[in-house]
Amino acid sequence: MKSFPRTEVAGMSLPRMIIGSNWILGYSHRSPAADKMIQSKYGDKESIARLLEAYLQYDINAIMAPIEEGSVLLEGIRLAEKSTGKKMIIINTPVVDVSDTDEGRASAAKTIEDCRRIGSDFCLIHHASCEQLVSKLHETMDRLPDYLAMIRSEGMIPGLSAHMPEIIQYSDRNGYDVETYIQIYNCLGFLMQVEVENVAKVIWNAKKPVMTIKSMAAGRCTPYVGLSFSYHTIRDCDMVTVGAHTVDEVHEDIEIALAALENRFPNMASRNSPKRTQLLGW
């Protein structure tokens, strides 16, 4: 298989497609029934490994997820590594206790230490945590340097999950020790807090590479539309996080993404229909 194009973050080589985890962990953004469907399919390490092995065929070897010791996802990652002989880069997005107490700081340190213990390369503080630190009045993130220092001390690359686009701006303006950002970005504006054009501008002005997420708006637009938009409207240093529910979807999404990067039409089969026509060559 063709190796997927790569970029670099803090000296580490990363594929420009990152493996998403919502459609492994059961976060469908659609319905409880959809969540249950996902969880029933990926409740064991073997099924997870088969999915990851499909990405690894293209050297897409980075996965983004909140990963904990003993989780079935971590077991699936290790199994995929063993079967392919390829090490996976773990971009961990832990929920961190950011309460301004001794107990909160001790809990945060423990969470970050746990990320390092399982072999995480990146530690990007989950948006549910880092957004609690935001002061829109002062355009700062109070006490953020404390947590970034904890990440550095554990030997991991620090970053932020920025559902709020202001997080990227405030971090850059204040010179926080952040090497990359996660930012929601899709053609439908799904879960985005301001207009698509404004978020695109934030991404293009970011001082560090951006890992975009929800490129297909949790299944609300087709892969061709979502991935083509994302790759054509971000920088060469930026990445798109792409989750899939089946091995076939992995191969299909990667072909669409490669076509976007190579400025060609993807090699896609036609969709099933009760009556096919010759419209547009299908």
Phi, psi and omega in degrees: 000153179287136178286133182288143179304152185234163175227189181223134176232118179052040178083358180256131178286130179228144173291149180284357166245128178251140180288123175274160187238354183300325181271014167250317186276342178100029177253082189281336189058030181231302182194159174302325179296320178293320176302314181296321178300316180296312182297326180289332180278327185241050179267002180222158185294329183294316180293322177294316180300319180299320179294314181295325179299328178295317176297318184295339176299335180255013183061026170276097194240024178237133180235138179251125181187158167278099189251132181238157176302135177083359181285152179294331177296315178297320177297321178294322177298313181297322179293319178295320177299317182294319184286332182257341185075015181246130179281139178262142176270123182261118174258095186274139181236069187286147168279121187247137174288111182252019177295143186274064179221163176299320180294319179296317180294322178295320178295318179298316179299320179294317179299315181292321176299320179297324177299316178295322184297326181274001175095023179293138176269322178243146173232103182251110185301128184302146183300329179296336178268307187291334179291339176292340183269353187284133170244105178291332179297314184260357181055048180226172172233098188299132176067005178303318180304331179299316183284325176296322177295322177299318180295314179299319183295337177269003176081018179254163179272124184274147176200180183227143170270112191249077172294324171279118180299337179298334181301319177297314182295314182294320180296315179295317183294326183266358177066033179295152183282072182237132184258342181198163181229150165260134179218129173296132181202118177203163187290341181267351184073018183297124181064007178275143188272344175222181184298153182304316182299322181292320177293322177302319179295320177300316180298314182293333180267355182297141181281345181233161179300147182245135174259104181279150180228164179060045182295333179254016177053045179053046176084008182274349170226160184287158178303321181300315181290310185294313183287322178299316178300310186299310185290335180275351186236012173242175182276166179295338181274348186270166185232161176237128178268126188230115174263156179217155182259340180222164177298320178299321177296323178302308182297320180295313181297320181293319177298318178296318180294317178298319179298320178297316181291333182262005179054051177221170177275138183289153175277091184240140172285157177285153178284154177290149179204151176301330177213110179280149175237178178268010182304126178056028173083005181283000000 
